[in-house]
Amino acid sequence: MRILFYNADNQHDDIWLSNLRAVLPQADIRTWHAGDHEPADYAVVWRPPAAVLQERAGLKAVFNLGAGVDAILQLGALPASLPLIRIDDGGMAIQMAEYATHAVLRYFRRFDDYERLADKSTWEQLTPFDKPDFGVGILGIGVLGTRIAGSLLHFGFPVHSWSRTAKDTPGVKSYAGVQQLDDFLAASRVLICMLPLTPETSGILNRSTLSKLPRGSYLINVARGGHLVEADLLALIHEGHIAGATLDVFGEEPLPPAHPFWQEPRISITPHISALTVRAEAARQVGGKIAALERGEVVAGTIDRTKGY
């Protein structure tokens, strides 16, 4: 069995390859380099250039080392019949829940305001927010969004979700479809974006949608930078409609030093670290799914190309 490996973030390639070889000891695993056109049975990749996958003889499936597959779909390099398979969790769900819950609690307990007061050596007790009126909306509730919902429910927040089709998540009020998006937004004092990036969701966090959040609401984006129209968010913060944001993903990464987000104290910035793939777990998933495919079985995480996730 021949496996082609490529990782755009190549500083840990040796660890990835060691983990993959441990779960696939009989496989011939090679790292792709420019000019490699040799056949492969499977490709295991993260943000590959188109040349990695174009006209690759004998390829049975492509594994994406993460949950989001938008970077691969944008290449247009895969035949429609070739399975594209993502990592189901890879240890990311608990990390994402930690990150999102921290951001919600920081805003709810007004720690951001207290930090600004501390910078001015000001001792002042602020009026706390009323939790029953502090709805948290999760935009997109798949595996990761469901884990976030569970964490927030533990702290007693009213949690609701929006998705293309209605979801039955215990304790979470479900909104679905375009016709219910406005009601979902109006109920969201905090909005957490967990959507996959598709042509339909690109730019969904824009002036029109963000203006439908309650005045003084808060945005958390841990999905993709392409969901957010950055200038619209800045304008709404300056106008006072949006109180602030925690952003982990951006249209351009690394975020350029001159970007205005760096100068806005009401925006908290992290460098795309909300949920990092646990390499050993991801390798185990890849090994198990390859074994299942070799037995002719259907595997979880196969992308529906018509939906983009």
C-alpha positions, 0 to 999 in steps of 0.5 A: 500500500502506497500513501502520499503525505503532505502537510503545509505546516511541515514543522512536525512532519517527523511526528506525523510520519512516525504516528502514521507508520505506527498504525500502518506498518505495512504501508510505504509512506512518502512525503510529497515533493514538487515533481512527484507524480508517482502512483499512490493508493491514499493521500493524507494531507493538510492544505496541499497545493493542487499538484499533490492531488492532480492526476494521481494514478490509482488514488482510492481516497484523500484524508484531510488532517482536520475537520475543515476541507474547504482548502481542498475543495477550492483546488478543484483537483479531485474527481467527483467520485474520489472520496474525501474524508475528514478527521472526525474529532482528533481531540479537537472537540474538548479544546474547542469547548474550552476555548469557546466557554472561556470566551463566553465566560470572559464576556459574561463575567465582564472580565474584559471590562475589568481588565480595561478598568485595571489598566486605569487603576480603577476599582469599580464593581460593574452590574452583572449580566442576567444569565436567563437573558444571556442567550448563546447561539451556536451557528453550525452544530456538528460534532464540535458545536455539540460539544461546545453546547454541552459545556455551556449548558453545564454553566446554565446558559440558554443555548440555541443553534442554527443549521441548514436542517433542524437538529435534536440536541438535548437542552438546545433550542434548534433553529433551521433554514434561512427562514429562521436565521433572523429569529436565531440571531435576535436571540443570541447575546453571544454568537459562536460561529462553527460553520463549515466554509462553503460558497453559501456561508462565505461572508455570512458574518456581515453587516446585515446578519451582525446587525440583527444580533441584540445591541451589545452582543459579542462575536466568537469566530473559531470556524474560518476567517472567510465567514467574516466581513472584517470591515463590517465587524469593525464598523459595528464595534465602533458604532456600539452595536457589537460590544466586542469579539474573540477571533481565532481565524482570519481572512489572511493568516498570519494576521498582518501587523498593520491590520486594524484588528490589532489596534482595537482593544475590544477584539481579542486575537489568538493565532488559530489555536482554538483546536489543534489536531492531536496527531496520534489520535488523527493517525489512529483514525486514518489507519482505522478508516483505511483498513475499513475502506480496504474491507469495502466498508463505508467510513464516517467523515466522508464529505458530501461534495454537494454540501461542502462538508 
